[in-house]
Amino acid sequence: MLTSIFACSDTNVISNKNISNKNANKQGDNQISIHTNEHETSDSLNQGKPVVYQLFTRLYGNKNTANVPWGTIDENGVGKFNDITVTALASIKALGTSHVWYTGVPHHAVINDYTEFGISNDDPDVVKGRAGSPYAVKDYYNVNPDLAEDPNQRLEEFEALISRTHEAGMKVIIDIVPNHVARRYESLSMPEGHSNFGENDDTTVTYARDNNFYYVVDEPFQVPTSPDYKPLGGEQHALLDGKFEEFPAKWTGNGARAPKPDINDWYETVKINYGVKPDGSYDFPTLPAEYANLSYQQHAAFWADKSLPNSWYKFRDIAHYWLDKGVDGFRYDMAEMVPVEFWSFLNSSIKQKRPDAFLLAEVYQPSKYRDYLHSGKMDYLYDKVGFYDTLKAIMQGRGKVSDLVSVHDDVADIASHMLHFLENHDEQRIASPDFTGDAEKGKPALAVSALISSAPTLLYFGQDVGEDGSEETGFGDPTRTTIFDYAGVPAHQRFMNNGKFDAGQSTEEEKVLHSFYKDVMNIAATHSAINGRYKSLHALNLSEKDSAYSEQQFAFVREENDQGFIVIANFSDNASGPISLIVPASAIKASGNNLSLKPLLSHKGITLEQEGANYRAIMTLDALETKVFAF
């Protein structure tokens, strides 16, 4: 989650207690399973790995190209649920997609006036951008009114989109943001018998177990200030006065405890209390270490007779509400800022209801990965700090493939649970000058990240056509496509072609890039060997003296039941060769003098010739070329 003007780091976060996981199960890379449910048909199931398409709902269908900095919804336009048509979904499915992550769906704080629909106005002093942060949720039981043709029917319009997505053979993921909510949370749509966050809090104390928030007792909240930032770009607004009424002040979402947060704090949000005391100790039962090896059913049984903080039940009810609406899973924002025990409680309750639910967590601390997977019962975590960061350095010409092999080996026991991505809403666009400046440099990285592991691969909308995130739209700096303002996304809009989703206005370069993405992602989504055995060929080929193979190339194998594929990717801007590709016979379970390999991308096949215990082929690679051979 990126919610500050600059990249945020938090020094005041309540820390989670680490749970010993020495006896955690070692789950190999070939043990992932693809579940089915009532929404799937037999022809919709991927034979390979899950592919998640992140669709930023506010931006995706927007046809307006004005891109006025700090532009209003009327000036810059907005995408709607209804813009995500059957045709749009077919184009998403064509990328091998199994799950669509609709980002920005829960009703968050916005600037638009929806008072005629019974929705209170939000104060620009505590809203980031013109359109608001999707991670400052105001009402968990409804959806963003900006996204509906008729705000009175906004929930029904989203339910119709869920149905369309299922009919297109894909599942639906939405965000749950457990660590924080909007500064003024106010659910109008919660079911009978529920209460708003903070409604029953004792505000005379900093902390109580069943309070939903933490308080700065007897101190009013003060809006943060900065000479470099003006809400709405300095425009006049009836509510924009440098003040926001909140007494007593609540702790800010990133854990900052001052009544006046810093401008780089997540000041538009307030932190949720899960029964973690201000000193970091726990006010709830800890999960015994042996539960890292136990099933979700046993986790659910452990919590069944426990008295737990009120916030735990609130988020359980929210998750179950959306499951009942047809949502198939969740992406959990900043999951590492919430205790592992809560995740055990929540996720085991979800799995009891929907065993096939897709549960993805944003976690950036490698030391906590196994806790959140085994004890927290997550399905998948971001592989950012290891795989993405290392791959980014290679793409920028400052890293070594050997380092990528090493960080992948570091998570070998959990590799099938470590989701790979090259872009998402928090990260720079590949084509941004601050990343590589060239979408072509993402091609070998895509092949490697998508095909090295059976874990899901995430694609961000516009990534497949080289969107560069260069628009100056308001809050924050370009290089990342805005998540705070109304905007059109040019390369995606050219592909969208006024709703035809046929690349009708795309450049030739964008069309070629999109075709490459389709080819690679369909290998990942359909080839059964993606779930088989992985073996790096890098060290062996790097040791070959009479070969141009270097730290800018990466070769590896995936094999299952004596068939599979070999990938060799060139990260160099220059053609490379001659390369002597060496493949151990044991890696492909082959015997005989020669072995013909068929191409899976737009290149020629090769013949491997046996030399003792290895096979060898001589080849060249064009600049940034990837070859994938089937055996």
NORDAVEN-V859431 format. One line per field, one symbol per residue. phi: phi as a letter, one per 40 degrees, with the letter a starting at -180 (. if undefined). burial: I if it has 9 or more other ideal C-beta (glycine too) atoms within 8 Angstrom, else O. Layout:
phi->???
burial->???
This chain:
phi->.bbbcbccbbbbccccccbdbcbcccbccbbcbbcbacccbccccccbbcbbbcbccccdccccbcfcdgcccccbgacbdccccdcccccccccgcbbbcccgcdcbcbcdcbccbgcccbcdcbbcgccgccbbcbacbabdcdcbcbdcbccccccccdccccccgbbbbbcbbccabcdbcaccbccdgcbcdgcbccccbcaadcccbbbcdgbccbccbaccbbdfggccadccbgbacaaccbccdcgcbccbccccccccbbcccbgccdcgcbbacccddccdbbcccccccccdbccbddccccccccccdcccchcbibbccfcccbdddccdcccccccccbdcdcbbbcbbbdcbdcccccccgccabcbcccccccccccccgbbbcdccdcccccbdcbdcbbcbabaaccbccdccdcbbgaccccccccccccbcbccdbbbcdgccbgdbgcccbicgbchbcdbbbcabbdccccccffgcfbgcbcccccccccccddcccccccbcccccccbacbcccccccccbccacbbababbaafgaiabbbbbcccbcbicbccbbcdccbfbahcbbcbccbbcaccbbcbcbgcbbaacabbcdgcbbbbcb
burial->IIIIIOOIOOOOOIOIIOIOIOOIOOOIIIOIOOOOIOOIOOOOIIOIIIIIIIIIIIIIIIIIOIIOOIIOIOIIIIIIIIIIIOIIIIIIIOIIIIIIIIIIIIIIIIIOOIOOOOIOOIIIIIIIIIIIIIIIIIIIIIIIIIIIOOIOIIIOIIIIIIIIIIOIIIIIIIIIIIIIIIIIIOIOOIOOOIOOIIOOIOOOIOIOIOIIIIIIIOIIIOIIOOOOOOIIOOOOIOOIOOOIOIOIIIIIIIIIIOIOIOIOIIIIIIIIIIIIIOOOOIOIOOIOIOIIOOOIOIIIOIIOOOOIIIIIOIIIIIIIIIIOIIIIIIIIIIIIIIIIIIIIIIIIIIIIOIOOIIIIIIIOOOOIIIIIIIIIIIOIIIIIOIIIIIIIIIIIOOIOIIIIIOIIOOIIOIIIIIIIIIIOIOIIIIIIOOIIOOIOIIIIIIIIIIIIIIIIIIIIIIIIIIIIIOIOIIIIOIIIIIIIIIIIIIIIIIIIIOIOIOIOOIOOOIIOIIOIIIIIIIIIIIIIIIIIIIIIIIIIIIOIOOIOIOOIIIIIIIIIOOOIIIIIIIIIOOIIOOIIIIIIIOIIOIOOOOIOIOIIIOOOOIIIIIOOOIIIIOIOIOOIIIIIIII
